[in-house]
Amino acid sequence: MNATRLPGPAVVGLALCLGGVAPAANAAPTAADLMKGGEFCFDMSESGTDAFEHLMLAVEPAASAMAEVHAIQRGNVGGAGYANQLAGTAAIAPSNDAGSDAPTLYISLMGNGMGIGADGSAGLYTFSFSLVLDPATLAGKVYGSEHQSGALAEGKALAAEAAVGRLTDAKPIPCADY
């Protein structure tokens, strides 16, 4: 959102429902802001391609050291758009990096999506992501895996078609750009 545009009632309602408000447009969000709840968006597109991949988080205010997170992953690869639903938790904890105990924001997400292949068959996609972010900037890395099934059919064995690892950058973006 820019300074000349006010949020619509749906955005205000979502923020109030979640018990928090996203940081002002001119303020860079931090892990402390995220743990208060609200809406936060990230670009996790692979560099060097025209494809894009964004992640929108709806974070519940943390009642303890962990916050509940709901997410929509949205992107476009080769002209085909997709959206997937994920859920998980966020916590600020000491770094897992050897020799460092600096505070780090960890967001763990798992979820599913479905898609229709070029042959018209339905397939299932399963995701497991761990975002490891700098608490001051919310920039960092996405580590994870994506699994794709073969064609789905009621009562039939499910064949794994592909499994790929993910290691990409995560950068905060304004949710207006999601």
N, CA, C and O of each residue as an XYZ file, in Angstrom:
712
protein
N       0.852     -1.166      0.000
C       0.000      0.000      0.000
C       0.896      1.226      0.000
O       1.883      1.267      0.735
N       0.569      2.228     -0.813
C       1.367      3.441     -0.780
C       0.674      4.486      0.078
O      -0.471      4.297      0.492
N       1.366      5.586      0.346
C       0.868      6.581      1.286
C      -0.367      7.308      0.777
O      -1.077      7.922      1.574
N      -0.648      7.263     -0.516
C      -1.784      7.998     -1.053
C      -3.056      7.156     -1.129
O      -4.112      7.670     -1.497
N      -2.970      5.883     -0.791
C      -4.128      5.007     -0.898
C      -4.436      4.400      0.460
O      -3.550      3.853      1.116
N      -5.673      4.492      0.876
C      -6.073      3.888      2.137
C      -6.486      2.448      1.898
O      -6.980      2.118      0.820
N      -6.288      1.565      2.908
C      -6.695      0.175      2.726
C      -8.205      0.070      2.633
O      -8.929      0.842      3.263
N      -8.677     -0.879      1.852
C     -10.105     -1.125      1.737
C     -10.635     -1.807      2.981
O      -9.851     -2.272      3.809
N     -11.970     -1.879      3.133
C     -12.557     -2.490      4.320
C     -12.130     -3.943      4.515
O     -11.985     -4.393      5.652
N     -11.928     -4.684      3.424
C     -11.543     -6.094      3.570
C     -10.155     -6.204      4.186
O      -9.919     -7.070      5.029
N      -9.229     -5.330      3.772
C      -7.876     -5.367      4.322
C      -7.902     -4.981      5.795
O      -7.260     -5.629      6.621
N      -8.645     -3.922      6.126
C      -8.758     -3.504      7.520
C      -9.410     -4.612      8.338
O      -8.979     -4.893      9.456
N     -10.444     -5.242      7.791
C     -11.118     -6.336      8.499
C     -10.186     -7.500      8.739
O     -10.187     -8.072      9.828
N      -9.376     -7.872      7.733
C      -8.422     -8.963      7.904
C      -7.421     -8.609      8.991
O      -7.123     -9.440      9.848
N      -6.900     -7.393      8.971
C      -5.917     -6.997      9.975
C      -6.521     -7.008     11.367
O      -5.882     -7.465     12.315
N      -7.743     -6.513     11.505
C      -8.389     -6.512     12.812
C      -8.719     -7.922     13.259
O      -8.578     -8.249     14.438
N      -9.156     -8.760     12.333
C      -9.471    -10.146     12.646
C      -8.231    -10.868     13.155
O      -8.313    -11.667     14.088
N      -7.089    -10.590     12.548
C      -5.855    -11.240     12.953
C      -5.279    -10.630     14.224
O      -4.339    -11.169     14.809
N      -5.849     -9.500     14.649
C      -5.392     -8.888     15.890
C      -4.136     -8.058     15.716
O      -3.489     -7.709     16.703
N      -3.784     -7.739     14.506
C      -2.580     -6.952     14.287
C      -2.708     -6.173     13.009
O      -3.610     -6.409     12.205
N      -1.801     -5.243     12.828
C      -1.790     -4.420     11.636
C      -0.391     -4.484     11.059
O       0.590     -4.392     11.797
N      -0.286     -4.639      9.753
C       1.022     -4.660      9.106
C       1.704     -3.315      9.313
O       1.020     -2.309      9.502
N       3.033     -3.270      9.283
C       3.761     -2.022      9.481
C       3.364     -0.978      8.439
O       2.859     -1.312      7.367
N       3.600      0.279      8.770
C       3.304      1.371      7.847
C       4.082      1.166      6.557
O       5.129      0.518      6.542
N       3.549      1.733      5.464
C       4.141      1.525      4.140
C       5.603      1.959      4.082
O       6.385      1.380      3.327
N       5.986      2.973      4.868
C       7.360      3.461      4.808
C       8.264      2.781      5.828
O       9.453      3.091      5.893
N       7.730      1.867      6.620
C       8.536      1.156      7.611
C       8.822     -0.257      7.123
O       7.926     -0.954      6.647
N      10.079     -0.672      7.246
C      10.437     -2.042      6.880
C       9.966     -2.973      7.998
O      10.283     -2.739      9.164
N       9.218     -4.021      7.661
C       8.734     -4.920      8.707
C       9.894     -5.722      9.310
O      10.891     -6.000      8.644
N       9.736     -6.081     10.575
C      10.738     -6.862     11.297
C      10.078     -8.119     11.854
O       8.863     -8.291     11.757
N      10.885     -8.986     12.433
C      10.347    -10.196     13.066
C       9.412     -9.828     14.216
O       8.406    -10.503     14.433
N       9.729     -8.776     14.946
C       8.848     -8.345     16.042
C       7.478     -7.951     15.489
O       6.454     -8.268     16.095
N       7.450     -7.264     14.347
C       6.176     -6.908     13.707
C       5.415     -8.168     13.302
O       4.210     -8.274     13.530
N       6.127     -9.122     12.699
C       5.496    -10.354     12.240
C       4.872    -11.112     13.408
O       3.762    -11.629     13.283
N       5.565    -11.184     14.532
C       5.053    -11.936     15.681
C       3.831    -11.262     16.309
O       3.100    -11.903     17.064
N       3.600     -9.980     16.011
C       2.394     -9.281     16.482
C       1.185     -9.629     15.631
O       0.051     -9.333     16.009
N       1.418    -10.256     14.481
C       0.339    -10.647     13.588
C       0.154     -9.664     12.455
O       0.614     -8.524     12.518
N      -0.520    -10.115     11.425
C      -0.788     -9.281     10.265
C      -0.476    -10.015      8.986
O      -0.335    -11.238      8.965
N      -0.370     -9.247      7.920
C      -0.138     -9.790      6.589
C       1.258     -9.393      6.123
O       1.639     -8.225      6.202
N       2.025    -10.382      5.631
C       3.391    -10.161      5.200
C       3.611    -10.911      3.896
O       3.161    -12.047      3.748
N       4.299    -10.283      2.952
C       4.481    -10.886      1.631
C       5.958    -10.967      1.265
O       6.770    -10.135      1.671
N       6.282    -12.006      0.477
C       7.661    -12.276      0.090
C       7.730    -12.641     -1.379
O       6.810    -13.235     -1.940
N       8.856    -12.268     -1.992
C       9.190    -12.733     -3.334
C      10.200    -13.853     -3.155
O      11.241    -13.655     -2.529
N       9.900    -15.035     -3.700
C      10.842    -16.152     -3.657
C      11.068    -16.699     -5.057
O      11.253    -17.899     -5.259
N      11.047    -15.771     -6.028
C      11.275    -16.133     -7.430
C      12.718    -16.534     -7.638
O      13.622    -16.001     -6.994
N      12.929    -17.484     -8.548
C      14.293    -17.851     -8.920
C      14.851    -16.756     -9.814
O      14.186    -16.315    -10.752
N      16.063    -16.321     -9.529
C      16.651    -15.256    -10.333
C      17.015    -15.788    -11.717
O      17.285    -16.975    -11.896
N      17.015    -14.886    -12.680
C      17.400    -15.251    -14.034
C      16.297    -15.867    -14.871
O      16.557    -16.337    -15.979
N      15.067    -15.875    -14.369
C      13.937    -16.404    -15.140
C      12.832    -15.361    -15.185
O      12.837    -14.413    -14.400
N      11.883    -15.532    -16.103
C      10.740    -14.618    -16.138
C       9.588    -15.150    -15.291
O       8.537    -14.514    -15.207
N       9.774    -16.295    -14.673
C       8.758    -16.848    -13.778
C       8.774    -16.061    -12.470
O       9.795    -15.480    -12.101
N       7.642    -16.045    -11.772
C       7.636    -15.411    -10.461
C       6.975    -16.349     -9.465
O       6.181    -17.218     -9.824
N       7.328    -16.144     -8.201
C       6.716    -16.903     -7.120
C       6.660    -16.002     -5.889
O       7.681    -15.501     -5.419
N       5.455    -15.810     -5.385
C       5.251    -14.967     -4.217
C       4.587    -15.773     -3.109
O       3.920    -16.777     -3.358
N       4.785    -15.312     -1.892
C       4.217    -15.959     -0.718
C       3.560    -14.893      0.131
O       4.206    -13.914      0.504
N       2.274    -15.067      0.447
C       1.562    -14.155      1.334
C       1.272    -14.901      2.627
O       0.660    -15.969      2.619
N       1.724    -14.320      3.749
C       1.492    -14.911      5.056
C       0.430    -14.125      5.806
O       0.470    -12.895      5.841
N      -0.511    -14.824      6.400
C      -1.451    -14.241      7.359
C      -1.034    -14.821      8.708
O      -1.217    -16.010      8.968
N      -0.475    -13.969      9.558
C       0.111    -14.412     10.818
C      -0.821    -14.047     11.966
O      -1.226    -12.893     12.108
N      -1.155    -15.037     12.778
C      -1.941    -14.802     13.994
C      -1.014    -14.188     15.039
O       0.162    -14.548     15.088
N      -1.502    -13.277     15.870
C      -0.634    -12.739     16.925
C      -0.106    -13.873     17.810
O      -0.852    -14.774     18.192
N       1.177    -13.813     18.125
C       1.800    -14.871     18.934
C       1.270    -14.810     20.364
O       1.380    -13.785     21.036
N       0.698    -15.913     20.814
C       0.234    -16.015     22.191
C       1.351    -16.546     23.081
O       1.245    -16.505     24.307
N       2.414    -17.039     22.470
C       3.573    -17.563     23.187
C       4.796    -17.279     22.332
O       4.832    -16.273     21.622
N       5.786    -18.135     22.387
C       6.997    -17.936     21.588
C       6.776    -18.283     20.125
O       7.652    -18.031     19.297
N       5.601    -18.866     19.778
C       5.302    -19.243     18.399
C       4.022    -18.567     17.922
O       3.083    -18.348     18.687
N       4.020    -18.245     16.634
C       2.831    -17.678     16.006
C       2.326    -18.649     14.944
O       3.115    -19.301     14.261
N       1.014    -18.737     14.814
C       0.399    -19.569     13.775
C       0.403    -18.799     12.461
O       0.095    -17.608     12.425
N       0.761    -19.503     11.366
C       0.888    -18.863     10.060
C       0.050    -19.613      9.031
O       0.082    -20.842      8.976
N      -0.691    -18.880      8.224
C      -1.413    -19.416      7.072
C      -0.829    -18.717      5.856
O      -0.512    -17.529      5.924
N      -0.680    -19.430      4.742
C       0.004    -18.838      3.595
C      -0.624    -19.268      2.275
O      -1.206    -20.346      2.155
N      -0.485    -18.392      1.301
C      -0.826    -18.690     -0.088
C       0.443    -18.464     -0.905
O       1.023    -17.378     -0.886
N       0.857    -19.487     -1.610
C       1.989    -19.411     -2.528
C       1.386    -19.223     -3.912
O       0.542    -20.012     -4.337
N       1.816    -18.182     -4.614
C       1.256    -17.890     -5.934
C       2.395    -17.656     -6.903
O       3.397    -17.027     -6.563
N       2.232    -18.171     -8.121
C       3.292    -17.967     -9.091
C       2.852    -18.210    -10.510
O       1.681    -18.464    -10.793
N       3.838    -18.124    -11.405
C       3.604    -18.329    -12.819
C       4.887    -18.896    -13.412
O       5.939    -18.259    -13.351
N       4.799    -20.086    -13.984
C       5.939    -20.729    -14.632
C       5.512    -21.124    -16.035
O       4.524    -21.840    -16.199
N       6.230    -20.674    -17.039
C       5.924    -21.024    -18.422
C       4.525    -20.619    -18.849
O       3.914    -21.282    -19.688
N       4.009    -19.530    -18.274
C       2.673    -19.057    -18.623
C       1.550    -19.724    -17.855
O       0.391    -19.338    -18.004
N       1.867    -20.720    -17.035
C       0.844    -21.405    -16.232
C       0.865    -20.856    -14.811
O       1.874    -20.953    -14.113
N      -0.250    -20.283    -14.392
C      -0.355    -19.749    -13.042
C      -0.738    -20.833    -12.060
O      -1.352    -21.832    -12.437
N      -0.379    -20.642    -10.802
C      -0.743    -21.603     -9.765
C      -0.891    -20.895     -8.426
O      -0.381    -19.791     -8.233
N      -1.591    -21.541     -7.510
C      -1.730    -21.079     -6.132
C      -1.821    -22.314     -5.240
O      -2.504    -23.282     -5.573
N      -1.127    -22.272     -4.107
C      -1.107    -23.383     -3.167
C      -1.342    -22.849     -1.760
O      -0.977    -21.715     -1.448
N      -1.947    -23.664     -0.921
C      -2.225    -23.289      0.459
C      -1.241    -23.998      1.381
O      -0.955    -25.184      1.217
N      -0.728    -23.245      2.358
C       0.210    -23.796      3.322
C      -0.150    -23.295      4.716
O      -0.848    -22.292      4.863
N       0.324    -23.989      5.721
C       0.127    -23.567      7.104
C       1.341    -23.981      7.911
O       2.057    -24.911      7.536
N       1.574    -23.293      9.017
C       2.705    -23.639      9.853
C       2.853    -22.712     11.026
O       1.874    -22.159     11.528
N       4.103    -22.543     11.470
C       4.397    -21.722     12.641
C       5.602    -20.842     12.373
O       6.406    -21.104     11.479
N       5.703    -19.784     13.177
C       6.853    -18.887     13.138
C       7.391    -18.752     14.561
O       6.627    -18.719     15.525
N       8.713    -18.675     14.677
C       9.351    -18.485     15.984
C      10.683    -17.786     15.784
O      11.354    -17.969     14.768
N      11.052    -16.987     16.766
C      12.377    -16.385     16.799
C      13.198    -17.252     17.748
O      12.822    -17.453     18.903
N      14.323    -17.762     17.249
C      15.153    -18.677     18.029
C      16.617    -18.442     17.675
O      16.916    -17.777     16.683
N      17.537    -18.988     18.484
C      18.956    -18.866     18.136
C      19.238    -19.538     16.793
O      18.587    -20.513     16.417
N      20.215    -18.997     16.088
C      20.585    -19.509     14.776
C      21.014    -20.966     14.829
O      21.598    -21.419     15.813
N      20.716    -21.699     13.750
C      21.200    -23.068     13.586
C      22.583    -23.102     12.943
O      23.183    -24.170     12.825
N      23.097    -21.939     12.524
C      24.394    -21.878     11.867
C      25.506    -22.142     12.867
O      25.479    -21.626     13.985
N      26.483    -22.945     12.465
C      27.624    -23.260     13.332
C      28.331    -21.976     13.746
O      28.600    -21.108     12.915
N      28.626    -21.864     15.022
C      29.361    -20.715     15.533
C      28.542    -19.468     15.758
O      29.105    -18.419     16.072
N      27.222    -19.543     15.609
C      26.380    -18.356     15.797
C      25.168    -18.717     16.641
O      24.563    -19.774     16.466
N      24.830    -17.832     17.548
C      23.574    -17.999     18.273
C      22.715    -16.739     18.134
O      21.865    -16.451     18.976
N      22.961    -15.996     17.045
C      22.190    -14.778     16.767
C      20.720    -15.119     16.589
O      20.399    -16.163     16.021
N      19.818    -14.265     17.058
C      18.391    -14.524     16.860
C      18.057    -14.623     15.370
O      18.565    -13.852     14.556
N      17.206    -15.572     15.033
C      16.800    -15.828     13.655
C      15.299    -16.079     13.661
O      14.770    -16.698     14.584
N      14.614    -15.596     12.621
C      13.188    -15.890     12.462
C      13.054    -17.137     11.608
O      13.521    -17.170     10.470
N      12.417    -18.161     12.157
C      12.158    -19.409     11.446
C      10.665    -19.517     11.186
O       9.854    -19.347     12.096
N      10.306    -19.800      9.936
C       8.912    -20.037      9.568
C       8.865    -21.380      8.863
O       9.472    -21.555      7.807
N       8.148    -22.322      9.443
C       7.989    -23.652      8.846
C       6.594    -23.748      8.257
O       5.607    -23.449      8.929
N       6.514    -24.170      6.986
C       5.243    -24.259      6.283
C       5.126    -25.596      5.559
O       6.093    -26.078      4.970
N       3.947    -26.183      5.607
C       3.650    -27.387      4.823
C       2.285    -27.182      4.187
O       1.418    -26.514      4.750
N       2.103    -27.761      3.010
C       0.813    -27.609      2.367
C       0.709    -28.374      1.075
O       1.601    -29.127      0.685
N      -0.425    -28.150      0.419
C      -0.755    -28.864     -0.811
C      -1.374    -27.932     -1.831
O      -1.835    -26.834     -1.520
N      -1.365    -28.407     -3.038
C      -2.077    -27.776     -4.132
C      -2.393    -28.859     -5.137
O      -1.850    -29.960     -5.049
N      -3.245    -28.574     -6.072
C      -3.535    -29.553     -7.121
C      -3.469    -28.847     -8.452
O      -3.590    -27.625     -8.536
N      -3.279    -29.625     -9.477
C      -3.207    -29.050    -10.804
C      -3.660    -30.046    -11.844
O      -3.718    -31.249    -11.589
N      -3.979    -29.539    -13.013
C      -4.390    -30.372    -14.143
C      -3.248    -30.370    -15.154
O      -2.837    -29.311    -15.629
N      -2.739    -31.545    -15.481
C      -1.639    -31.680    -16.426
C      -2.068    -31.444    -17.856
O      -3.260    -31.335    -18.145
N      -1.095    -31.363    -18.756
C      -1.370    -31.149    -20.174
C      -2.260    -32.245    -20.749
O      -2.980    -32.017    -21.721
N      -2.210    -33.444    -20.144
C      -3.039    -34.554    -20.628
C      -4.441    -34.551    -19.997
O      -5.242    -35.447    -20.260
N      -4.733    -33.543    -19.166
C      -6.056    -33.426    -18.548
C      -6.198    -34.154    -17.226
O      -7.263    -34.095    -16.611
N      -5.151    -34.845    -16.765
C      -5.250    -35.577    -15.506
C      -4.926    -34.668    -14.319
O      -4.099    -33.762    -14.417
N      -5.600    -34.932    -13.198
C      -5.382    -34.180    -11.970
C      -4.163    -34.737    -11.244
O      -3.948    -35.949    -11.222
N      -3.366    -33.848    -10.648
C      -2.202    -34.249     -9.864
C      -2.172    -33.480     -8.559
O      -2.809    -32.436     -8.425
N      -1.432    -34.001     -7.602
C      -1.309    -33.393     -6.283
C       0.127    -32.921     -6.091
O       1.072    -33.617     -6.462
N       0.282    -31.744     -5.515
C       1.587    -31.175     -5.214
C       1.666    -30.985     -3.703
O       0.737    -30.453     -3.095
N       2.758    -31.411     -3.099
C       2.953    -31.304     -1.659
C       4.235    -30.529     -1.404
O       5.256    -30.772     -2.047
N       4.176    -29.586     -0.456
C       5.284    -28.670     -0.208
C       5.688    -28.695      1.261
O       4.849    -28.839      2.150
N       6.980    -28.551      1.496
C       7.532    -28.403      2.832
C       8.618    -27.342      2.743
O       9.638    -27.545      2.084
N       8.403    -26.205      3.408
C       9.339    -25.093      3.335
C       9.780    -24.665      4.729
O       9.002    -24.706      5.681
N      11.020    -24.261      4.831
C      11.539    -23.621      6.034
C      12.155    -22.305      5.600
O      13.148    -22.287      4.873
N      11.566    -21.203      6.044
C      12.121    -19.880      5.770
C      13.026    -19.519      6.940
O      12.616    -19.615      8.096
N      14.247    -19.107      6.644
C      15.227    -18.716      7.650
C      15.551    -17.254      7.353
O      16.228    -16.946      6.372
N      15.057    -16.351      8.216
C      15.061    -14.927      7.900
C      15.790    -14.096      8.955
O      15.790    -14.420     10.143
N      16.409    -13.016      8.482
C      17.033    -12.039      9.372
C      15.901    -11.306     10.100
O      15.016    -10.759      9.442
N      15.903    -11.279     11.427
C      14.790    -10.649     12.142
C      14.688     -9.140     11.924
O      13.618     -8.568     12.130
N      15.772     -8.485     11.513
C      15.741     -7.042     11.297
C      15.186     -6.665      9.923
O      14.604     -5.592      9.762
N      15.366     -7.553      8.926
C      14.985     -7.198      7.553
C      13.945     -8.136      6.940
O      13.337     -7.789      5.927
N      13.730     -9.292      7.517
C      12.870    -10.369      7.002
C      13.378    -10.932      5.666
O      12.632    -11.620      4.969
N      14.614    -10.654      5.310
C      15.215    -11.252      4.116
C      15.974    -12.501      4.543
O      16.478    -12.576      5.664
N      16.054    -13.484      3.642
C      16.781    -14.689      3.982
C      16.651    -15.751      2.918
O      16.645    -15.451      1.724
N      16.548    -16.992      3.351
C      16.520    -18.140      2.443
C      15.276    -18.987      2.677
O      14.700    -19.012      3.764
N      14.885    -19.686      1.601
C      13.846    -20.711      1.665
C      14.531    -22.043      1.398
O      15.179    -22.219      0.365
N      14.389    -22.974      2.324
C      14.886    -24.340      2.160
C      13.658    -25.227      2.086
O      12.726    -25.038      2.867
N      13.626    -26.183      1.177
C      12.435    -27.015      1.151
C      12.439    -28.080      0.096
O      13.432    -28.326     -0.588
N      11.276    -28.711     -0.012
C      11.076    -29.748     -1.023
C       9.667    -29.629     -1.586
O       8.732    -29.196     -0.911
N       9.552    -30.028     -2.842
C       8.262    -30.055     -3.531
C       8.112    -31.432     -4.154
O       9.036    -31.941     -4.789
N       6.960    -32.022     -3.971
C       6.687    -33.356     -4.506
C       5.457    -33.289     -5.399
O       4.460    -32.656     -5.049
N       5.530    -33.935     -6.540
C       4.428    -33.957     -7.500
C       4.009    -35.399     -7.735
O       4.841    -36.276     -7.964
N       2.708    -35.625     -7.675
C       2.196    -36.974     -7.930
C       1.982    -37.187     -9.419
O       2.015    -36.244    -10.210
N       1.762    -38.434     -9.782
C       1.256    -38.750    -11.107
C      -0.243    -38.506    -11.101
O      -0.762    -37.849    -10.199
N      -0.937    -39.026    -12.091
C      -2.390    -38.829    -12.200
C      -3.105    -39.444    -10.996
O      -2.786    -40.547    -10.555
N      -4.081    -38.695    -10.481
C      -4.896    -39.165     -9.363
C      -6.104    -39.932     -9.881
O      -6.725    -39.538    -10.868
N      -6.427    -41.020     -9.213
C      -7.639    -41.773     -9.515
C      -8.127    -42.391     -8.218
O      -7.335    -42.950     -7.459
N      -9.409    -42.298     -7.960
C      -9.999    -42.820     -6.726
C      -9.631    -44.279     -6.507
O      -9.849    -45.123     -7.377
N      -9.068    -44.570     -5.329
C      -8.752    -45.936     -4.950
C      -7.531    -46.533     -5.621
O      -7.223    -47.704     -5.400
N      -6.837    -45.770     -6.425
C      -5.657    -46.277     -7.146
C      -4.377    -45.837     -6.425
O      -4.352    -44.799     -5.765
N      -3.325    -46.636     -6.560
C      -2.027    -46.288     -5.976
C      -1.548    -44.962     -6.553
O      -1.760    -44.666     -7.729
N      -0.907    -44.182     -5.715
C      -0.419    -42.869     -6.109
C       1.074    -42.966     -6.419
O       1.878    -43.313     -5.553
N       1.426    -42.660     -7.640
C       2.824    -42.722     -8.052
C       3.458    -41.340     -7.912
O       2.859    -40.329     -8.279
N       4.680    -41.312     -7.375
C       5.425    -40.055     -7.300
C       6.020    -39.763     -8.667
O       6.704    -40.606     -9.246
N       5.759    -38.576     -9.178
C       6.272    -38.210    -10.497
C       7.564    -37.419    -10.405
O       8.472    -37.605    -11.215
N       7.645    -36.533     -9.414
C       8.836    -35.706     -9.285
C       8.983    -35.244     -7.847
O       7.992    -35.029     -7.149
N      10.212    -35.093     -7.412
C      10.539    -34.500     -6.121
C      11.748    -33.605     -6.359
O      12.770    -34.052     -6.881
N      11.624    -32.334     -5.972
C      12.709    -31.388     -6.180
C      13.005    -30.639     -4.890
O      12.109    -30.365     -4.092
N      14.273    -30.315     -4.702
C      14.682    -29.496     -3.573
C      14.539    -28.026     -3.908
O      14.553    -27.636     -5.076
N      14.402    -27.220     -2.876
C      14.320    -25.764     -3.047
C      15.363    -25.103     -2.176
O      15.491    -25.439     -0.998
N      16.107    -24.172     -2.733
C      17.013    -23.304     -1.998
C      17.040    -22.005     -2.764
O      17.718    -21.887     -3.784
N      16.301    -21.030     -2.268
C      16.167    -19.772     -2.984
C      16.108    -18.625     -1.986
O      15.911    -18.841     -0.791
N      16.278    -17.418     -2.478
C      16.194    -16.236     -1.628
C      14.743    -15.890     -1.340
O      13.859    -16.143     -2.157
N      14.509    -15.312     -0.175
C      13.201    -14.754      0.188
C      13.416    -13.283      0.524
O      14.246    -12.943      1.368
N      12.659    -12.413     -0.144
C      12.773    -10.974      0.085
C      11.391    -10.428      0.391
O      10.440    -10.743     -0.325
N      11.251     -9.616      1.435
C       9.945     -9.022      1.693
C       9.552     -8.066      0.567
O      10.388     -7.339      0.030
N       8.270     -8.084      0.224
C       7.730     -7.159     -0.771
C       6.445     -6.580     -0.205
O       5.834     -7.188      0.674
N       6.020     -5.417     -0.690
C       4.718     -4.893     -0.278
C       3.618     -5.858     -0.720
O       3.662     -6.384     -1.832
N       2.649     -6.087      0.133
C       1.571     -7.007     -0.227
C       0.753     -6.498     -1.409
O       0.059     -7.279     -2.060
N       0.825     -5.208     -1.694
C       0.165     -4.675     -2.886
C       0.798     -5.253     -4.153
O       0.165     -5.276     -5.209
N       2.050     -5.721     -4.051
C       2.759     -6.308     -5.192
C       2.633     -7.828     -5.245
O       3.201     -8.467     -6.130
N       1.895     -8.405     -4.307
C       1.755     -9.851     -4.250
C       1.084    -10.345     -5.508
O       0.870    -11.548     -5.661
